[in-house]
Amino acid sequence: MGRVTGLGLGSGGVPFFAVGRTEHIIVQRPLRRVLAAIGRTIDDVVNDPMVKREVLGFYKLHKWVDRRCEVVELERQWNRVGGA
């Protein structure tokens, strides 16, 4: 796996030392990921309307970034330079 940035987005490609190695992927649900990033619990979200709005804002941002990454990846596949 490539380098991971603060947003959890990695650079493309496989480093030379990882060729042929098994990679384990841990799936995190978006809500858990947002809660972990801002240091809140589900109890905070249920009991405090301000925290609920904060988490909703970060969740919407997460979904927007995720969709944009998918669009960029599809555009990159469709518009290859030089053909393949």
N, C-alpha and C positions, 0 to 999 in steps of 0.2 A: 504494500500500500504506500502511496506517496505521502508527502508531508501534509499535515492537517493544520488548517488555520483555526482561528478562534471561533469561526462560524461552523466548524465541522466539515468544511469543504476541503477536499484533498486535491493535490495536483495530479494530472493525468499520468499514466504510464506506471510501469513496475520497476522499482529499483533493481539493479543488477544482482544484489545479494538475496532478493526474495524470489528469484526464478526457481520454480519447482517446489516451492514450500507451500504447505497448507495454510490457508488463511481462514480464521474463524470470524464470522460477522455477527455482531450483537445488535439486534434490532431494538431501537428505542422508540417508543411512541412519542409523537410530537408534544403532547401535554406534559409528560414526565420530563422531557428534555427542557422545555421552557421552565418548568418549576425548578429543576436542578440549576439552570443557568442563573435564575434570579434569586435563588435561595429561599423559596417559599414552599409551603406544604399545601396539600389539598384542603386542610382545615382552615388555613389562612384565607383561601379563596372563598370557601363557604361562608365564613364568619365576617369578612370585611369587604364591603362593596368597592372600596378603592383598590384593594389588591385584585379583586375580580376583574376590574377594568384594566389594570396593569397587565395581568396575565392574558386577557383577551387581546390587548394590543400587541404583545409579543407573539402570541399565537398567530394572529393575522399576518404579522411580519414574517414569521417562519413559513407560513403557507405561500406568501407572495414570493419569497426568495426561492422556495422549492419549485414552484411553478415556472419561475423565470429561468432557473437552471435547466429544467426540462426543455423549455422552448429553445434556449441557446444550444443545447445538445442536439436537438432535432434539426435546427437550422444548420449546424455544423455538418451533420450527416447528409442533409439534402443538398447543400451547396459546396460540395467538395471541389477544391481546385485541382485540376489535373486528372480527375476521374480515378476510379479504382475498380 
